[in-house]
């Protein structure tokens, strides 16, 4: 699945478009800047303990904390919500 995301860490903020894949125990975010090499951020699902689902301009967002990151995933197209909810269903808090 591909979608827009925002990654904040301290005073640093990155906004971009990323591919999101899940394995049995990890969520992998793959994003690039221009024509440079892709960056991968691997998140252990067991360490994501709080996911807030919210609505923004008719689409859903999912915001969660992981270590020193605060990550927001924005709904982008059909099926994104269904895809994310199957992995976040036990972690989600409605906002």
C-alpha positions, 0 to 999 in steps of 0.5 A, a space after each residue: 500500500 502507498 500513502 502520504 505520511 508525516 514523520 516527526 522526531 523532536 524538532 525534525 519533520 519529514 513529509 512524503 509518500 511511502 510504501 507500507 508493507 507488513 510482515 508478521 512482526 514488522 511494519 516497513 515504511 519505504 520512502 525516497 526523496 527524488 531520485 536518491 536511494 530509498 530509505 526504509 524504516 522498520 517498526 516492530 509491531 509489538 512496540 506500537 502501543 497506541 494508534 489514534 484514528 481520526 478524520 481529516 477532510 473526509 479521509 482517515 488518519 492514523 497517528 502513533 508513537 514509535 520510540 522517538 517518532 510520531 508518525 501520521 499515515 493519511 488515507 490516500 485512495 480506496 482500501 487504505 483504511 481496510 488495509 491498515 485496520 487489519 494490522 491496527 485493529 487491536 491498537 486503535 483508539 477513536 478520536 
